[in-house]
């Protein structure tokens, strides 16, 4: 039994990541589950990758998000705004060869099945209906997850923890199968009107999940945006929107 940190959507925000890691190191965290979108929007994608390469806590899952997919494959067709396309192309132009090499060693499918303390787990950036671009929500999980015990997902930038009970043929469990869904929110681009860096901690000894929000120096991230880059992704940091 152990504690696991669940991290998603860092988005090139090194100050936010460093604050989260400082908090993680204060706890008895066994290892880290990363759910994609390490890069883009923020101005320190290369620095985030360099930090993760020498991460002081073991990373047991590290999958691509839609931003890794779009930038590494040069496919910007599914971004919903021209602002998003411009940001991704800017990041692509400034991504170091070493960063690209590291990203290409990750789980490029956008999902991974694995086991934690006897629990069958799925990590997916989006959802089973669309691994990169369509998120899991409490009112629409976008897929059938009954074969799993725990589903970790990101992409929406909205944290959640909830159970869904599937109908199954198992009288010993009253014909129900419980699946725990965890979205840790976003480290570097929160959008739930909470400007702090967000992640989750799963304690498998009691199957308890804590959603964490960690203050960081937003100005340190914001001041790195150069002239000529749309300030939208800088300014929203101050409001968590």
N, C-alpha and C positions, 0 to 999 in steps of 0.2 A: 504494500500500500504506500502511496506517495502523493505528493503535490505536484501538479503540472501547471505551468504558465501557458496561457493561450493568447497569442498575439496575432493581430491582423492589420493590414492597411497602414503600414508605417509611412509610406509615401514620401520618402526622401527627407524626413524630418528627424535629423540626428538629435537635437536637444530633447525632443519628446521621447525618443527611444532611450537615451541615456538616463532620463528620469525614471522611466519604467524599469530599466535594468537595475538602477539603484534600489528601487523598491523590491524587486525580485530577490536581490542578494541579501536583503534583510530577513528573508523567510527561508524555510527549509524546502526550497523548490528543487525537485528531482531533475526536471528537464523542461524543454520548451517545445510547443507546437506552433509553427508558423503557418499562416493561412493565406499568404500571398500579398501582392501589391507592396513590395518593399520599396518600389521606386516611383518616381514621377510626382508631379504637383510641387513638392518641395525641392529645394535647391541643393540637397546633399545626398543624392542617390548613390554616388560613388562612396561617400563617407559612411553611409548606412551599411553598404555591402562590406566595406573593409571592417567595420565594427563587428558585423555578424560572423565574418570569417574567423575572428579571434574571440568569439563570444565566450564569456566566462562560465556559462551554463550550457550543458549539452542540448543541442537541437535534434529532436528525434523525428520531426516531420517538417518539411519545407517545400511548399508547393507553389507553382506559378499562380498569380492572379491575372486579371484581364490586362493589366498594364504591362506585365512582363510579356504576355502573349502578343499584345499589339506591337510593342516596341521591338522585341527580338525577332518577330516575323514581319515587321514593317507593314502591318495591316491595321489601318486606322479607321476602317469603314464602319465600325459599330459604336464609335463615340457619339453621344447624343447632341453635342454642341461643337461648333468650330473652335471654341475656347479650349475644349478638351483635346481636340486634334492638335492644336498649336502647342499646348503644353507637352503632349507626348512626343511630338517631333523635336521640340527643344531638348527634352531629356535624352532622346535617341542621339541627337547630335553631340551631346556632352557626356555620354556614357563611355567610360574608359574600357579599353580592351579586356583588362583584368576583370572588370565588373561583368561584362558580357560572358566571359568564360565561366565565371562563378554561377551566373544565372542559368546557364545552359547545363549545369550539373544538377539542377534541382528537378523536382517531379514536374515535368512539363505538361502533364495531362490535366493539371488543375485539381486533381483529387488523389487521395491515397487511403487505402484500407490498412488498418493496423490494429493491434491489441494493447489494451492497458489493463493490467491487473485482472485478466480474464474477461474483460469487456470488449466486445467487437465494436470498433470505432471506424468512423468515416471522417476524413478531413476533406472539405471541398471549398473552393473559394466562393463559388456562387451556390449552385444547387444541382441536384441530379438532372433536372430538366435543362439546365444550361450551366455548365461548370464554371464559366467565366463571367457571364453577363446577367444572370437572373438569380436573385438572392432568395434565401429562405426567410420567410416571415411567419410570425405566429398564426396568422389567419390564412396563410397559403404557403405550405412548405415546398411546393414545386418539386414533387417527386414522391416516390414510395420508399420509405426508409425502414420498413418493419424488420429487416434482417439485422439491423444494427442496434446496439445498446446506447451509443453516444454518437451524435453528429455535431462536428465542429464546422462552422461556416463563417464567412466574412462578407465582404463586398458591399453590404448595405450601409456600413458605418453606423448602424444602430445596434447597440448591445441588447441581447436578450438571453434569458434562460427559461425554458419551459419544457414540459413533458407532453408528448402526444401518445395516446393509447390506441393501438391498432387492435382490431378484432382478429383473433387467431384461434385455432383449434387446440386449446390447452386448458382443460378443466382445472388442472392443478394451480393455474394462475388466473382462474375465473375467466378464461378465454380472452385475456387481454395481454398485449405486449407493450411495455412501456419503453419509449425512446426519449432520451434526454437530448435536447437541442441547446447548443451553446454558441452564441455569437459574442465575441469579446468587445465589439465596437472597434473604433479606429484609434491607433496610437497617434498618428500624425495628421489626420484630417477628420476629427470628430464632427458629426452632423446631427447630434441629438440635443443641441443647444447646451452642451456642456463642453467648454473649451479645453478641459484638461485631457491629458493623454490617457487613453483607456485600454484596459486589458482585463483578462479573467484569470482566476486561479481555481483549478479543480482539485479537490481533496478526495481521492478515491477511497480513503479509509472510511469516510462517512457519506460519500457521494454528495458532497456539498460544493456549490459553485459560488464564488465571490466575484462580483463585478467591481473592478477597481477604477478609480479616476485619480490620476497623479498630476499635481501641478508641475509646470515647467516654465521656463522663461520664453514666452512666445516671441518676445522682441528679438531674441537671438536667432530664431528661425526666420522671422519676418524681414530682418535687415539684410538678409542674403539675397533677396530678390532684386535683380539688376533692373535698371531702366530698360524699357523695351519689352519686358515680360509683363503680360497681363496681371495686374495686382489682385485679381479676384481670389486666387488661391492663397494669397498672402493675407488679405483683409479678413477672409472668413475664419481664419485661425482665432481671431480675438473674440468671436462669438460662438464658435462651435456649430456652424451652420453649413 
